[in-house]
């Protein structure tokens, strides 16, 4: 038989999750335009914060203000964004080490063109006008002029 039947299929996994006290505080800070990390037992500042030390498994509770600016550690250019990605135009996904942090946060950078992206470049957040306590309260990061 040469006729092949086909039908479009979209696979998604929508879900809701409770975030707990540590991520809850981090997200509440974003709603207020503030970024915080948490200090691990070895002194490193983790962003996003973790409830337990990744080395010792001890509970963590020492909050540290970080950023808001930071440095691009690594990046990948997205020439054709998908519908649910953070920007409707080409952008970069980047690992950003915020000032005062020892780990990197994955977020979008609106640089305009891949030639404008560079490892080591300084970026700062572009906040949403209306924030709700979600990582998307940072619309994206943008290069710092100069």
N, C-alpha and C positions, 0 to 999 in steps of 0.2 A: 504494500500500500504506500503510495507516494504522498498522500495528504497527511500533513502533521498538524495536529491540533495544538494550539498554544494559548496561553492566557497570561496576562501580566501578574506578577506576584511581588508584593513588597513585604519584606521581613523586618519587623521592628520589635523591640523589647521595651515598651514603655513601662516605667515603674516609679514608685515613690519610695523614698528612703528617709528614715529619721537620721539626723546627723550627730546627735549626742552633744555633750557639753563643749568639747574642744572645737570641732568643726562648726558647731552652732555659734560659738563666740567669734570665730574667724569670719563667718558669713555675716554676723551682726555688725562686726567692724567694717566690712565692705559696704554695708548699707549706710554706715555713717561716714564713708570716705576715708577709712583708716585700714591699714594693713598691719597685721601682727603675726609674728612667728612664735615658736615655743623653743625654749632652750633645753637641749638634751643634756644628759649627765656629763658628757665629755666636753661640754661648752659650745657645741655647734648650735646654731639657730636654724630650725627647720621651718621651711615655708613651702607648701602649706603645712600647718602644724599637725603633729601626730599625738595621739593620746598616750602612746607608750614609746619609750626609748627604743629605737630600732636595734640597738646593740645589747642593752641590758634587760629589756622588757619592763623596766620600771615605769610607773605612771609619771607623767610629766605635768608640771603646773606653773612653770616660770614663763610668763608671757613677756615678749620683747617687741617694741615697735620697730618696724622695718620700712624701707623705701621712703617715699613712694616710687622713686626712680630706681633704676638698676642697669645691669649690663647684659647684653645678649651673649649667651654661652654657646648656643648652637641654634640653627634654624633650617627650615625647609620652605621653599616658595610654593604657594598654591596658585597656579595660573588660572584654574577654572574651578572656583569655589562651588561646593554643593549647596543645595537649598537651605539646609539647616546649619551651615557654618556661620561664624560670627559676622562676617562681612560679605556683602554681595559682589564685591570686586576682588581682584587678585590681592593676596596678602601673604604674610609669612606666619607659620606656626613657629614659635621660638621658645627655647628654655631661657628664662630670665632670672638671673641672680639679683634679687633686690638688695639695695644697700642695707647692710647689717645682717644679711642672711648668708648661710653657708650652703644651702641647697637651692635648687632652681624651681621656678613655677612655670608651667606650660601655659602659654597664652598667645593670642593673636597680636601681630604687629602690623600696623597700617603704614607701610613705608612708600607706597606708590609704585615701586618697580623693584625688581630683584637687584638692580645695580645700586639701589639705595640701602640694601641690607648688608650688614657686615658683622661678623663675630667680633665682640668687644665693643660694639656701639652702645651708646647710652640711650635709654628709652624712659618714658614716663607714662603713667596711665592716663587714658581718656575715659573719664567716668560717665556713666549714663546719667541723664537728667533726673530720672526717677529711679531710685534704687530700692530693692526689695529684700536684700540679704541673700544674694546668689553670686556665684563667681562671675556671672555675666554682668554684674554691676560695674565691673571694669569692662567697658565696651571693647577696648583693645589697648595696646600700648602704641605710642608714637615716638619716632626719633626725637632726641633733644637737639635743637639747633646749635650749631657751633662745634 
